[in-house]
């Protein structure tokens, strides 16, 4: 028997969505079609976040109660208008054609293929080895409160201001916060990671009781926030702005203003609430390409701190 389906119009595309009433998020009763309608509602925001970036997909073919699939390669059966970029993975000696979003229809097609989370690279397909996005990931330890994350975010903001860099914050959709900075695509991933570590160590110097840059989890203070510089390594990805997370309450990684940090609760941003917020505020990351930072001063700090090319 054929699966039930509905057809969704996306600009000049029509995407066939099968099993639209399958429950993906049992805690709130949200279905596959609810997920499609969420991504349609934040369309300009998710496309801006993914635009021409290689993108790994986190798929849940049976909803959150089933297995999670981390997928680099584009799922089979894609229409010819869904674009890709080929990447080489030296560790495995293989290539993969990853999704490369250039229109909202590609996002909706990926959701049809059971994608919940979108995890893009910090570089674009025209120069995949030269990142144009520096990512600051504030990852709280098991004993750290979200208030601690907020405090560390303000320290990051202070350092960014002194550097002359414009940071665009968002909730991670889980326990932490992310801050994105647009940068000149003039350095490879190792260079950007060195700069990110130099920044993280400066934040740690200013708030040593709140922050750690210690790599091994077993050696970290569980009450501290890890400024995870390694999220800038090649093929390391984190959930995009406006990406839903694979959590029971269908939380969303949501852009916030700096003046919202102290009051914004990540639990409040879900597929039920973010569409109205987006309709009111628009994409808070829309202007990120207007503020491009040169990481040269951070690389000078890395030299001064004797930071070598750190390994994964």
C-alpha positions in Angstrom: 0.0 0.0 0.0 1.3 3.4 -0.9 2.3 5.8 1.9 0.0 8.7 2.6 1.4 12.0 1.3 0.7 15.7 0.8 2.3 18.1 -1.7 3.9 21.3 -0.5 4.5 24.3 -2.7 7.8 26.0 -2.1 8.5 28.9 -4.3 8.4 27.3 -7.8 8.9 23.8 -6.5 6.5 21.1 -5.4 7.8 18.7 -2.7 5.9 15.5 -2.0 5.9 14.9 1.7 5.1 11.3 2.6 3.7 10.2 6.0 2.9 13.8 7.0 1.1 12.7 10.1 4.0 10.6 11.5 4.7 11.9 15.0 8.3 13.0 15.2 8.2 14.7 18.7 6.0 12.6 21.0 6.4 14.9 24.0 4.5 17.7 22.1 2.7 15.6 19.5 4.5 17.4 16.6 4.4 15.6 13.2 6.6 15.5 10.1 4.2 18.1 8.5 4.6 20.3 11.6 8.3 20.2 11.0 7.9 21.1 7.3 5.6 24.0 8.3 8.1 25.3 10.8 10.9 25.4 8.2 8.6 27.1 5.8 7.9 29.8 8.4 11.6 30.6 9.0 12.6 30.0 5.4 14.7 33.1 4.8 16.6 32.5 8.1 17.4 28.8 7.6 18.4 29.4 3.9 20.7 32.3 5.1 22.3 30.0 7.7 22.9 27.2 5.2 23.6 29.1 2.0 26.1 27.3 -0.2 27.6 25.5 2.8 28.3 21.7 2.8 25.7 20.4 5.2 25.6 17.2 7.2 22.1 16.0 8.0 20.8 14.5 11.2 17.9 12.3 10.2 15.2 10.5 12.2 13.4 8.2 9.8 11.0 6.9 12.4 10.9 10.1 14.5 12.8 10.7 17.7 11.7 7.3 19.1 13.7 5.6 16.3 17.4 5.6 15.3 19.3 8.8 14.5 21.3 8.8 11.3 24.3 11.2 10.8 24.4 11.6 7.0 27.1 13.3 5.0 26.1 12.1 1.6 23.0 13.4 0.0 20.2 10.8 0.4 19.3 8.9 -2.7 16.4 10.0 -4.8 17.1 13.8 -4.8 15.5 15.8 -7.6 18.0 17.3 -10.0 17.5 20.8 -8.7 18.8 19.9 -5.2 22.5 21.1 -5.3 25.5 19.4 -3.7 29.2 20.0 -3.2 31.8 17.3 -3.3 34.2 17.0 -0.3 37.3 14.9 0.2 37.9 13.1 3.5 41.5 12.2 3.8 41.0 10.1 6.9 38.9 7.6 4.9 40.3 8.4 1.5 36.8 8.9 0.1 34.7 11.7 -1.2 31.1 12.6 -0.4 28.5 14.8 -2.2 26.9 16.8 0.6 23.7 18.9 0.4 24.4 22.5 -0.5 21.4 24.6 0.1 20.7 27.4 -2.4 16.9 27.5 -2.0 14.2 26.7 0.5 12.9 23.8 -1.6 16.1 21.9 -0.8 15.5 22.3 2.9 12.0 21.0 2.6 13.1 18.1 0.5 15.6 17.2 3.2 12.9 17.3 5.8 10.8 15.0 3.6 13.8 12.7 3.8 13.4 12.7 7.6 16.0 15.4 8.4 15.4 17.2 11.7 18.8 18.9 12.2 21.0 20.8 9.7 24.7 21.0 10.5 26.6 23.2 8.0 30.3 23.7 7.6 31.9 27.0 8.4 33.0 27.4 4.8 31.2 27.7 1.5 31.4 25.5 -1.6 33.5 28.0 -3.5 36.3 27.7 -1.0 35.6 24.8 1.3 39.1 24.9 2.8 38.9 28.6 3.8 36.3 29.2 6.4 34.3 32.5 6.4 32.7 31.9 9.7 34.4 31.8 13.1 32.3 29.9 15.7 32.4 30.4 19.4 30.7 27.5 21.2 30.0 27.9 24.9 29.6 24.4 26.2 28.7 24.2 29.9 30.1 21.4 32.1 27.7 19.0 33.8 27.6 21.2 37.0 27.5 24.5 35.2 24.2 26.5 35.2 22.8 28.4 32.2 23.4 31.6 34.2 27.1 30.7 34.0 26.8 30.4 30.2 25.2 33.9 30.2 28.0 35.4 32.2 30.6 33.9 29.9 28.7 35.2 26.9 29.0 38.7 28.2 32.8 38.2 28.6 33.0 37.0 25.0 31.0 40.1 23.9 33.5 42.4 25.8 36.5 40.8 24.1 34.8 40.9 20.7 34.1 44.6 21.1 37.7 45.2 22.0 38.8 43.3 18.9 36.4 45.2 16.7 34.5 42.0 15.8 30.7 41.8 15.5 29.3 38.6 17.1 25.9 37.2 16.3 24.7 35.0 19.2 22.2 32.2 19.2 21.0 29.5 21.5 22.5 26.1 20.8 19.1 24.5 21.1 20.5 22.4 23.8 22.5 23.5 26.9 24.8 26.2 25.6 25.2 29.3 23.4 26.9 29.9 20.1 28.3 33.2 18.7 29.2 33.5 15.0 31.6 36.0 13.5 31.9 36.5 9.8 35.6 36.5 8.8 37.6 36.9 5.6 38.1 33.5 3.9 41.9 33.9 3.9 43.0 31.1 6.3 42.6 27.4 6.4 40.7 25.6 9.2 43.8 25.1 11.3 44.5 28.9 11.2 40.9 29.7 12.2 41.1 27.2 15.0 44.4 28.7 16.3 42.7 32.1 16.3 39.7 30.7 18.1 41.9 29.1 20.8 43.7 32.5 21.3 40.3 34.1 21.8 39.2 31.4 24.2 42.3 31.7 26.3 41.7 35.5 26.6 38.2 34.8 27.8 39.6 32.3 30.2 42.1 34.8 31.5 39.3 37.3 32.3 37.0 34.8 33.9 39.1 31.9 35.2 36.5 30.8 37.7 33.9 30.5 35.0 35.8 29.3 31.9 38.0 26.5 30.8 39.9 25.7 27.6 41.2 22.4 28.9 40.7 19.9 26.1 40.1 16.6 27.9 36.8 16.4 29.7 38.2 14.4 32.6 40.5 17.3 33.4 37.9 20.1 33.3 36.1 21.8 36.1 32.6 20.4 35.8 31.2 23.8 36.9 33.0 25.7 34.1 32.0 26.6 30.6 34.3 25.1 27.9 34.9 27.6 25.1 35.1 24.9 22.4 37.6 26.2 19.8 37.7 22.9 18.1 34.3 23.5 16.5 36.3 25.5 13.9 38.2 22.3 12.8 37.6 20.9 9.3 34.4 18.8 9.1 33.3 19.8 12.6 29.8 21.1 12.5 27.1 22.5 14.9 23.4 23.0 14.4 22.6 26.0 12.1 20.7 29.0 13.2 17.0 28.1 13.0 17.8 24.4 13.0 15.4 22.2 15.1 17.2 19.9 17.5 16.4 16.3 18.0 15.1 16.8 21.5 11.6 15.8 22.8 10.3 19.4 23.1 11.5 20.3 19.5 13.7 23.1 20.6 15.3 25.4 18.0 18.8 26.9 17.8 17.6 30.5 17.8 19.3 33.8 17.1 19.0 36.3 20.0 20.1 39.8 20.6 22.9 40.6 23.0 20.4 42.4 25.2 18.2 39.3 25.4 21.0 37.0 26.8 20.1 37.5 30.5 16.4 36.7 30.0 16.2 34.3 27.1 15.6 30.7 28.1 16.5 28.1 25.5 13.5 26.0 26.5 11.2 28.8 25.3 12.4 28.5 21.6 10.6 25.6 19.9 8.9 24.9 16.6 5.7 26.1 18.3 7.1 29.5 19.3 9.9 30.5 16.9 7.7 31.1 13.9 5.8 34.0 15.6 9.1 35.4 16.8 10.5 35.2 13.3 7.4 36.9 11.9 7.9 39.8 14.4 11.7 40.2 14.4 12.9 38.6 11.1 16.2 37.0 10.8 18.5 38.4 13.5 21.5 37.0 11.6 20.5 38.6 8.3 23.2 41.3 8.5 26.1 38.9 9.4 27.7 39.3 6.0 27.9 43.1 6.5 30.5 42.8 9.3 33.5 40.9 8.2 36.4 40.6 10.6 40.1 40.0 9.8 41.5 37.4 12.3 45.1 38.6 11.9 45.2 40.2 15.4 44.1 36.9 16.9 46.7 35.0 15.0 49.3 37.4 16.4 48.0 36.6 19.9 48.2 32.9 19.0 51.9 33.5 18.1 52.4 35.4 21.4 50.8 32.6 23.4 52.9 30.0 21.5 49.8 28.2 20.2 50.8 25.6 17.7 48.6 24.0 15.1 46.4 22.1 17.5 45.2 18.6 16.5 41.7 17.3 16.6 
